[in-house]
Amino acid sequence: MMKKNIIPFLFLCLPCGIGAQVRQYLLPASVSEVSRPVRLLNDGWKFRFSEKDSWERVKVPGELCMQGYGIQYDSLYTYQRELEIPKNFAGKTVILRFNGVYSYARLFLDDRLIAEHRGGFTRWERDITAYVKPGKKHRLRLDVCDELQDISYASGYAHHPIGGILRDVVLYALPKTHICNLMLDTRFHTDFTSSELRVRYELNGAAKIRYRLTAPDGKEVPLRQPEVQAAAGVQEQCFEVAHPVLWDAEHPNLYQLQLTIESEQGSYTVKREIGFRKIEIQGDKMLVNGKQVKLRGACRHDMHPTLGRSTNRELDSLDALRFKQSNMNFVRTSHYPPSEDFLEFCNRLGIYVECETALCFVDTYRQKNYAPGKTQDDTTYTAAICNSWKRWFTVSRLIRPFFSGPSAMNRSTAPISRNPTTG
C-alpha cells in the first residue's frame, strides 16, 4: 500500500484548469460593494444519463448510483444547471469552485470547455471572469467519468462506481487585486512563552494589507507594523506573539487572524482561525506542546445513508460533534483528504486528524474488475502519479501549518477555509 499519512490537519488540494498551476484562492469574509460574495450552488442541477434521455433533477452533493442511476466505469455522464452571475459581481474576479467531483471532470460554460480535473476528493476551482457577464444567465455543464483505473482507487474499495459531484459547489467574487496561496506558520522559541506568526501569500497587484489578530478571549493582540504596503509577488510578514494561549484537544483555543486587502479595485477581508501548538513525533510517542498525548479514535469515510460517499458542511459538523461526544480525540481519514469544513470543526472542537492523500492502494493487486495492480511499476501511470505528487508537495508546502513532524519542520496549525452555509 502506498499512502502518505500526516498528523495533524493536512488538507491536500489540487488546482484545476487546462495547463493548471497551483493557485489556491481564498473565500472572502466580505467584499466591498458586494452583499453576498460567496454563494452555494448545490441546488438546481439536472442530470442526463445519456443523450437519448431527458434531464432530471438530481441531488448535489451525492453519488449518482445512490440516486438510482446505474452508471458504469469509463462512461461520461452529464450534469447541467443555469448559472446567473449577480450584477454586483461586475468588475470583480469570479471564481467557481468544486470541493469534490469523482473522478474525472470536464467543465463547460456555454458549451465552451474551460477546465478539466482528475481527483475525486480534492478541491479545484476556475477563474471564470472572462467567460461570464454579471447580470446574465449562462449554462454550466459538467461531464463526469468514474475512471476504472483511477489511481485513488476509491470506487475499488467502495465496490461500486461512486461517480458524481460529492461535495459542495461554490461561486464567489474577489476584487481584481487579491491574494492566493496563503500560508500561516507559527514557530515557538526555546519554550512556549512566545511564538512567531508568519504570514505568507502571493499578491497579483499592489495593495495595502492590514492585519488584525484576536485572542481566544476576544481581545485584540497588539502587532508590530500591522499595516504594510505590498507589491505584486510573494509577500511574507512575521509577528511576535507573547504568551500565546496554547491549543490542544482538551483546550481548543483559537485565535483569529483577519487580513484586509485594499487596492484601487476595492477592498475585501479574509479570516483564518489559528491554533498555537507544537506537534512532535519522538519514536512511538506523540507530543503536543511538549507533553505526551495518547490517541483515542477511529477511521472515517465521507458517508451519507442515502447519498453515499458524499458530504456537506452540516454533515461534517455532526460527525465532528459525535466524535467529540464519544470521547474521541483522533480521526484517521480513509482513504483520501477530508473537506476543509471537517477540519474546521475538528480544529474548533479539539480533535487530532491524520489525513491521507488521494493516492491509494497502488501497491496491491486490485480486484478483478479494477486492474491492474502495482500501478507505480506501470509506465502508463507515471505522468499521473508524478503529477499528483508534484501538486501534493507544492500544496503541502503552502499549507504547512497543518503539518507537524519530528524535525525542524515542527509547526502549529492555522488556515482553514470557511465555506458558506446558505445559498
Buried (B, 14 or more C-beta within 10 A) or exposed (E): EBBBEBBBBBBBBBBBBEEBEBBBBBBBBBBBBBEBBBBBBBEBBBBBBEEEEEBEEBBBBBBBBBBEBEBEBEBBBBBBBEBEBBEBBBBBBBBBBBBBBBBBBBBBBEEEEBBBBBBBBBBBBBBBBEBBEBEEEBEBBBBBBBBBBBBBBBBBBBEBBBBBBBBBBBBBBBBBBBBBBBBBBBBBEEEBEBBEBBBBBBBBBEBEBBBBBBBBEEEEBEBEEBEEEBEEEEBEBEBEBEEBBBBBBEEBBBBBBBBBBBBEBBBBBBBBBBBBBBBBBEEEEBBBBEEEBEBEBEEBBBEBEEBBBBBBBEBBBEBBEEBBEEEBBBBBBBBBBBBBBBBBBBBBBBBBBBBBBBBBBBBBEBEEEBEEBEBEEEEEBEEBBEEBEEBBEBBBEBBBBBBBBEEEEBBBBBBBBBBBEEE
